[in-house]
Amino acid sequence: MHFEQYFPLGIVRGDAFVGREDEAAWLNRNIQAGVHTLLSAPRRYGKSSLVLYTLEHGHIGFIEIDLQLCRSAKAVEKKIIHGIEQIITQTVKEKDKVLKLAQSFFQKSHKQWKIGLKGFVEVMIEPERYEDIANNILTAFQFLESVLKAEGKKIVFFIDEIQEIHHLVESLEIQGAIRHFAQKTSQIVFIFSGSNRRLLTQMFNNKNMPLYQLCDYMSLNKIPESIYIDYLRKISKKTWNKVISNDVISTILELSGRHPRRTYHLCLYLWRLIDESKKAPVIEDVKKSWEKLIKSELKAVRFFLSKKSTSQLKILTYIALNHHTELTGKDAQRTLNLSSTAISKALQQLEEDDLIEHEDKAYTILDPLLKSVLSQYETELIDP
């Protein structure tokens, strides 16, 4: 196994999956018990890796859909129905059987639905009423349930970035359809995940919302320092035949903030540097790798920041420069040239976007690379 595979930047699998074993065991027990799960964490904290690790190791049939780019209720409907088509295609090998099951199911009350085969391989489902999106989603799930019962199969339906539904005009109707089905199904276990924790809380913990207390709630935190220490020692021994020093490990974890993606990304750059130099790493090597990582991501980070308001950019930079408290005080107002009201409004939006955290009256930026970019390259955003 080459060292790049120990520090993946996408889905984490195999030996690179560390520090989430307890969460995987808990999620697997929920699946086996038919308990729906809501998984919440900031972006790039390993939600998808945890779910896929659990499903693949448990040899559980599943489908994954991502609602991140869905901007309309129709787009959500198409995503869900396409996922259902894929599950049916994978589950039922005899396609004539699908058509018979469809005929039996739809002739009762949904005669206008079209069920067919694409190239005699993939199942195709087309709703009868274009505008009745929530009911179409419910009907499609009910048909999937009937197919799974006939096959004696159970599956997991994994919906990522579920909070995108919240923005739609038809949000309550779609959430209601999902709840109506999820409460009754015996063949499907839902896993919902998302990165906007405020919206997820509003959708699943507000008693006035359809999805209220539908799921067991799991929140992913940073992986403990001790886990990373053991892992980095193990990988350094495998790749360099020597154990990485405690000072080097401390510098890695300090710069990356134990942010799951940034930690692996920094290690990838460090291991490549050492692979070229053939020397044991020192603290300066870690710092050099971090600077190289910052420069490689600089354009992408700046593009992301360009979508933020001036007030939000100023506040992010102010926090990045280690101003963590009293952000609505007079000193902050004077430095930022913003009123306390404008600062409070911007802070609220940054929290909602999961860019900052607020704990014990102190604010921190979640992504250490974002913090480094702001503190090194964007200080002109605020007045001296």
N, C-alpha and C positions, 0 to 999 in steps of 0.2 A: 504494500500500500504506500503510494507516494505521499509526501507530507501535505500536499495541497488538499488531499481528501480528509485530512484531520481538521481542516479549518474551512469548511464549506461556507459560501456566502448566500446560498439559497436554502433549500430544504436540508435539514440535518438528519443523516441516517448513519446506521452502523456504529462503529466505535466513536464517532464524533458526537453522538447523542449522549450527553452527560448532564447530570444535575436535575433531570426531570423524571427520573424513574418512579418516584412516589406519585407524582401527578399522573403519569401514564397508568399506573396500577389503579388509581382511584377512578380515572376515566373509563378504564376497561370494566371495572365493577359496575359503573353506571350503565354502560352499554349492555352488559350481561343481564342486568336487572330491569332493562327497559326504561331507564331514567334519562330523560332529556337533559342536556347539559349546555350551559352558557359559559363560554370561555372568553375572558376579558384580559387584555394586556395592551401596552403601547405597541406601535408598529415595530417589526423586526425583533420581537421578544421571543419568538419561537412557537407561536400558537399552532400554525399549520404543521410544523415539524412534530410537535407533541401529538396532534391528532393522527397524522399519517403514521408515525411510529407505532402508536397504540393499535391502529387498525391493521397495519401490515403484520405486526408481530402476533396479533390475535387472529390473523387469517379471517378477517371479517369483511364481507362484501360491503362496498360503500360507493357513494358518488359524492364528488366535491364540486360545488359551484361557488363562484365569487361574484358578489353583487357590487363590487367597487365602482364600476363604470356605468352602472344602470342609472339612467336619468329619467326614466318613465316607468309607469306601472306595467306597460306592455313589455318593456325590456325585462323586467323582473319575471313576468309570466313566461316569456320565451326562455329565459335561463332555467327556470324551474322545470318547465315542460321538457326542455331538451335534456336535462338531467334525468328526468323520468324515462324518456325514450332510451337513454344510454343504459340505465339500470335494467330495463325490460329486455333490451337487446342482449345484454350480458347474461341475464338470468335464464331466459327461455331459449333453448337451442332450437326447438321445433317452432319455426315461425308460423306455421299453419295453426298451431295451438294458440298463439297470441291472437290471431284473427278470430278464432272461435270464442276465446275469452272476451274479446272486445265486443263481439256481436251479442253475447249473453249479457254483458254489463250495460252497454249503451242503448240497447233496444228498449229498455224499460222507461227511461226518461230523458235520454240525451241522444235522440235519434240523428241529430244533424252533425254530430262529431264525425270526423273522418279519421279512420285508422288504416294505415297501409304499410308497405315496405319500400324502403329506398334501396333499389338494386337487389331486392330479395335478401337483404342482410340486416339493415337497420330499421327498427320500428319507427313509424312516424305517427304523431298524434296532433290533430288540428282541432281546436275548439269550435263549438257551434256558434257562439255569440262573441263577436269581436270586442264589444264594449264591456261585457260582464266579467272583468278580469279576476276579481276575488273568487267568484263562483267557478270560473274556469280552473283556477289553481286548485281549489278544493276538489273538483271533479277529477282532475288529473291524478291527484294524490289518492283518491278513493279507488280509481282504476288500478293504480300501482298496487295498492293494498290487496285488491282482489287477485291480481296476477301472482303476487308473492304468496298469498294463502294457497293458491292452487299448486304452486311449486314447493310449498313447505319451506320457504326461505325467509330469512330476516336480514335486513340491511340497515346501514347507517346513512342518513342523509345529512351531509356536512355543508352548511351554508355559512360562508365567510363574509365578513363585512355586512352583517345583517342590519346594522344601523342605517344603511342607505335607504331602507324602506321608510324610515321615519320622515324623510324629506318629501315624500310623495303626497299628492292630494288624496289618493286612495289608500293612504297608509293604514288607517284604522280597519278598513274593510279587508285588506290583505292580511294584516296581523290577526284579525278575527277568524279568517279562513284557516290560517295555519294553526291557531289554537284549537279550533273546532275539530280539525283532523288529528292533531297531535295528542289530544286528550283521549281519543278513542282507538288509535291505531295499536295493533298488537304485533305488527310485522316491521315497523320502522321506528328507529331511534334517531332523534334529531340531535345534532351538535351545532350550536350557533356560536359564531365567534365574531369579534369586532375590536377595533382599535380606538373608537371614540367612547371612552368609559362613561362620560356624562350622558350621552344618548342611550347607551345600553342600560344604564341605571333607570333612565326615564321610561324606557320601553318595558323593562322586565320587573322593575320594583315599584312602579307607580300603580296603585290599586285601581286607578281609572283607565288603565291601558289593557288591551286584550291579552297581552302575553304575561300579565302579572303573575309571578310565582309559578310559571310553567316549568322552570328548569332548576336543577342544582347549579349553583354558581361556583365557578372556579376562576381565580385571579392569579395570573403568573407574575411573580416578582423576579428580581435579579437572582441569578444562580449564586449560591454561597461562595465566598472567597476560597474556602477550603477545598471545594470541588475543583475549581480552576487550578489551584496550586498542585493538587495531585495529578490532574490531567496534563498540565504543562510539563511537569517532571517526567511523566510517563512518555509523552511524545518526544521530548528532548532526548531521553534515553534511547528510544527506538530509532530516531533519525540521526543523532549526533554521537550516540554511544557515550553520552555524558549527561549528568543531571544539570539542568539550568539553575543558576544561582537564585537565592531568595531575593536579592536586590533587583535582579532583572525581572523576576515575576512581579514584584511589588510595583515596579515602574509600568509594566504592561497593564496591570489592573487599575493603577491610578489614572493613567492616561485614557484608558478605554471606559473607565467608570463601571466596569463589569456589565456594560451594555452588551447583550449577547452577540449581536452582529458586529459591533465595533471591536469587541475583544478578538473574535476570530479573524476579522479583517486585518487588524494590526498584527496578529500572529502570522498570518499568511505573508505579509510584507517582511516581517522580521526573519522568518524561516527562509524566505527567498534570498534575503541579504546574506545570511549566514551560509546558505548553500553556495553562494558565489565566492565568499571570502574564505570559507573553510576554517574559520576561527570561532572559538566559543563566544557567544554574545555578551556584550557588556551594556551598561545602562545607556551609553551614547548610541548604541545600535538601535535600541528601542526608540529613543527620541528621534533618530534619523528616519526610522520606518514610519513613525507617526506623522512626521512632517511630509514625507512622501505620500502617505495616505491622504492627508489634508489637501495637498496640491492636486492629487488625482480626482478628488471629489469636489473641488472648489467650484467649478462651473455648475455642476448639478445642484449644489447647495445654494449658490447665488440665484439660480433660476427658481428654485423653490421659494427663497426669501422674497423674490420679486413679486410674488403673489400676495404678500402680506402688506398691510397698511403701514404708513409711515410711523404711526404711534406704536404699533406692534414691533416694528423693526428697532425703534429706539429702545423700547423696554427690554427686548431680547438682548440687545447689545449691553445695556446697563447691567443686566443680571450676569451676562457673560464676563463682565469686568469685576465680578465678585461683589456686587451690591445685591445682597439677598433679602434684606429686611427694610422696613419703612419705605416701601416703594411709592406710597402716596404722600409721603412727608414733604416738607418744604424744600429740603436739599434736592430730593429727586425731581420735584416739580421744576425747580430752577435749572437743574442740569438738563432735563429732558425738554424743557420749554413746553410743558403740558400741564393742564389742570388736573387736580386730583380725580375729577369725574372722568376725564379722558383716559387717565392711567388705569383707573378701576375697570373701565369698560374694556380696554385693551387686554388687561390681565385676565379678565373673565373669558375673553375669546381665546386667548392663548392656552388657558387651562382646558377649555372645551375641545380645542384642537390637539390636546395631548402633547403640546410642545414644552410645557412647564408643569412642575408640581408645586403644590403649596402645602407645607407641613410645618407646624410649630412657628407660624408667622414668618417662615423663610421660604423663598422661591428658588427653585433650581431648574436648569434646563435638562430635559431628559436625555437628549442626544449629545454626548461629549464632543463629537466631531463638529456638530453645529456650534457648540459653545466655543471651540477652538477657532473656527472660521471667523466668528463674530469678533472675538477678542483680539485676533491677529490681523484681520484684513478689513474690518468694517467699523473701526472705532470712530471714523469721521461721521457716522450716523448720529452721534450725539455731540452736544456742545462741550468744549473743553472746560 
